[in-house]
Amino acid sequence: MFDRLIVSILRNETKEPLFSVEERTEMLREVVQVYPNVEVDSFDGLLVDYAASHSAKVLLRGIRAISDYEYELQMALMNRRLRPDIETVFMMANEVYSFISSRLVKEVFGLGGSITGLVPPSVEARLHRRMSVPNPT
């Protein structure tokens, strides 16, 4: 759909993620390295300002469920107000992955459940190291 795609991580000081922005950037780069037109980056501030600074004309946002749509619609309308020249495009997740969230993956993993197939193998390996859970492989 696009000649160039930038996957960018917001540096959000109000959240306490399991992995740092640098670690998440590294994991994303490992996963998308097979796609030469995909870049991984991080940013502070407004997404539309970041997009404009990279000459982006489209924000690509994923939607898993209707609850995502309500939030994403609000954000898209605010972004359109802030930068009318940047459009938001929504893509639906495959129904096989529609229920997955980082919170749910961490919870299942922390309780000893299998997350194989829910995250890339390299991410699962990092989770085992970070949360001191033995890797069964």
C-alpha positions in Angstrom: 0.0 0.0 0.0 2.8 2.4 0.8 6.3 2.9 -0.7 7.7 3.8 2.8 6.5 3.0 6.3 7.8 4.4 9.5 6.9 2.5 12.6 7.4 4.9 15.4 7.1 4.6 19.2 5.9 7.4 21.3 8.1 8.3 24.3 5.3 8.5 26.9 6.6 9.2 30.4 3.1 8.6 31.9 3.3 4.8 31.1 5.6 2.2 32.7 6.1 -0.3 29.9 8.0 -3.6 30.5 10.6 -2.7 27.9 12.2 0.7 27.3 11.7 2.6 24.1 15.2 1.6 23.0 14.5 -2.1 23.7 11.1 -1.9 21.9 12.9 -0.2 18.9 15.4 -2.9 18.8 12.7 -5.6 18.9 10.8 -3.9 16.1 13.9 -3.6 14.0 14.5 -7.3 14.4 11.0 -8.2 13.3 10.7 -5.8 10.3 14.3 -6.2 8.9 12.9 -8.3 6.1 11.0 -5.3 4.8 13.5 -2.8 3.2 10.9 0.0 3.0 10.1 -0.1 6.8 11.9 2.1 9.3 11.7 2.1 13.0 11.9 5.3 15.1 10.7 7.0 18.2 9.4 10.4 19.0 8.1 12.9 21.7 5.2 15.1 21.3 2.3 15.0 18.8 2.2 12.3 16.2 1.0 14.7 13.5 4.0 17.0 14.1 6.3 14.0 13.9 4.6 12.9 10.7 4.9 16.3 9.2 8.6 16.5 10.1 9.1 13.3 8.0 6.9 14.5 5.1 4.3 11.8 5.9 0.8 12.3 4.4 -0.8 9.3 6.0 -1.0 7.9 9.5 -1.7 4.2 9.4 -3.5 2.9 12.5 -4.4 -0.7 13.4 -7.8 -1.6 14.9 -8.5 -4.8 16.7 -12.0 -4.3 18.1 -14.8 -1.7 18.2 -13.3 -0.3 21.4 -10.1 0.6 19.5 -12.2 2.2 16.8 -13.9 4.6 19.2 -10.5 5.8 20.6 -8.8 5.9 17.2 -11.7 7.9 15.7 -11.3 10.5 18.4 -7.6 10.7 17.7 -8.0 10.8 14.0 -10.4 13.7 14.2 -8.2 15.7 16.5 -5.2 15.0 14.3 -7.2 16.2 11.3 -8.0 19.4 13.1 -4.3 19.9 14.0 -3.0 19.0 10.6 -5.7 18.8 7.9 -3.1 17.8 5.3 -2.4 14.5 7.0 -5.0 11.7 6.6 -5.5 8.7 8.9 -6.1 5.3 7.5 -7.4 2.4 9.6 -6.5 -1.2 9.0 -8.3 -4.1 10.7 -6.3 -6.7 12.4 -6.8 -10.3 11.3 -9.5 -11.8 13.5 -7.0 -14.4 14.7 -5.1 -11.5 16.5 -8.0 -9.2 17.3 -8.0 -10.0 21.0 -4.3 -9.5 21.6 -3.0 -6.7 23.8 0.3 -6.2 25.5 -1.5 -6.3 28.9 -3.1 -9.6 28.1 0.1 -11.1 26.8 2.0 -10.1 29.9 -0.7 -11.4 32.2 -0.9 -14.8 30.5 2.8 -15.0 30.3 3.3 -14.1 34.0 0.8 -16.8 35.0 2.7 -19.4 33.1 0.5 -19.6 30.0 1.9 -20.0 26.5 2.2 -16.9 24.3 3.7 -18.8 21.3 2.2 -17.4 18.1 1.0 -14.3 19.9 4.3 -12.5 19.7 7.4 -13.0 17.5 9.8 -15.6 18.9 12.5 -13.0 19.6 10.0 -11.0 21.7 9.0 -14.2 23.6 12.7 -14.9 24.3 13.1 -11.4 25.7 10.1 -11.8 27.9 11.5 -15.0 29.3 14.8 -13.2 30.1 13.0 -10.1 31.5 10.5 -11.8 33.7 12.8 -14.6 34.7 10.5 -17.3 33.4 12.4 -20.3 31.9 12.1 -20.6 28.2 10.7 -24.1 27.3 12.6 -24.2 24.0 
